[in-house]
Amino acid sequence: MAERMLKFTVTPRATPEKREADTRAHDFHEIYRDFIDAKASEQASRCSQCGVPFCQTHCPLHNNIPDWLRMTAEGRLEEAYALSQATNSMPEICGRICPQDRLCEGNCVIEQSGHGTVTIGAVERYLSDKAWEEGWVRPLKAGADRGRSVGIVGAGPAGLAAAERLRELGYAVTVYDRHDRPGGLLIYGIPGFKLEKEVVARRTRRLAEGGVEYVLGFEVGRDATLEQLRDKHDSVLIATGVYAARDMTVPGAGSEGVVAALDYLIASNRKGLGDAAAEFDSGRLDAAGKDVVVVGGGDTAMDCVRTAIRQGAASVTCLYRRDRANMPGSDREVSHAEEEGVVFEWLAAPKAVTGEALKAAGLRAARMRLGPPDASGRQSPEEVEGADFELSADLVIKALGFDPEDLQTAFAAPDLAVTRWGTVKADLRNLMTSIPGVFAAGDIVRGASLVVWAIRDGRDAAEAIHRYLSAHAAADALVAAE
């Protein structure tokens, strides 16, 4: 048990042991080993307990990080877990995949003083895993039945977070999803070396055991219209995420061998889950023995390059048009990829896919430089004339980000207002869409973002739906009394 905090001056920062790159690059298991109890307590005791906790204010969920770090340092682990999960529906998932270097840890006060950040993410993961092992994770307890139901479209983090809170408030909840397992991108998009699938499955089982109903293999527009879901439920939440891949607008982009990142990752994850994956088995979405080029610099690109390494690619190159300091993905993920053998071509952009329509053979790329800032404040990449170069590529993976699908058409809901980017318009105060009783949350509102933001949005949407339905119940009661 730690006697006091503020040990950052005498205790160096330490993360859980990371498996050697040449070992982990051959499997899809998580790369970090678990903290032992003493090490978790020691690292938690480094927290400075500062009066204005920037770690907490820069967490989208505003997790009470300093207090549960103190509890961990004092050996009060069950209390620490209870506090961590009070604001977070999936702490063990956030502990694994949140970009802490950009959020809580990136704003740690002792990091600014040169002592190295507290390992907040690792301690959060440790607490949550310990809670599952020790039985501290309580079953989902539904509130008193309110006699009203909510339909949620999308079983990703936003939808699941909303479902949990709505059940706690006493609503019947049905979650509809196009896939055959709940979890969304947590199951099918994020590779196992970052998030092993049982970690997600035990959370979704807890919701099912608490009364949340899953209707899987279900697509709104094909199996029911949005209007039909509105007739069935008292309120509907749209939490579909954004799945439409952005394309490369270069010659040869339609060649065989040029694939979308999400198609590639879903095939790999399905194979790992033991499912049929025809396009993987045919070799189209299998990187084994191929020269692979991934275009993009976000976390999805990092997932693709590291997956290709594990599939036995002959070479893996990541092409990004800006430099490392300006890439949107986590620098930690880049470091992992470099250790595992990925080559990064910074300040480079695709100009053409070479080869034939039925078989890509390579990629012609342009060297770039950073020019004046654009409207967002980031420096705009500019092509360096006469500095083209060639890369061998049997498989080119487009990881350029995601846009929303056309929900007005897909849901047969022309009155569902969307922005000029295609995201669903939702009132910032209550997350309601242009259709009364229909709410929206997560990436389908804010655009492609982080899992932790989706959880925050889902929880906020649940509270908004509760206020809406409570007001309607009160109005109904008033009418009945007259």
Buried (B, 14 or more C-beta within 10 A) or exposed (E): EBEEBBBBEEBEBBBBEEBEBEEBBEEBEBBBEBBEEEBBBBBBBBBBBBEEBBBBEBBBBEBBBBBBBBBBBBBBBBBBBBBBBEBBBBBBBBBBBBBBBBBBBBBBBBBEEEBBBBBBBBBBBBBBBBBBEEEBBEEBEBEEEBEBBBBBBBBBBBBBBBBBBBBBBBBBBBBBBBBEBBBBBBBBBBBBBBBBBEBBBEBBEBBBEBBBBBBEEBEBBEEBBBBEBBEEBBBBBBBBBBBBBBEBEBEBBEBEBBBBBBBBBBBBBBBBBEBEBEBBEEEBBBBEEBBBBBBBBBBBBBBBBBBBBBBEBEBBBBBBBBBEEBBBBBBBBBEBBBBBBBBBBBBBBBBBBBBEEEEBBBBBBBBBBBEEEEEEEEBBBBBEEEEBEEBBBBBBBBBBBBBBBEBBEBBBBEEBEBEEEBBBBBEEEBBBBBBEBBBBBBBBBBBBBBBBBBBBBBBBBBBBBBEBBEEBBEEEEEEEEE
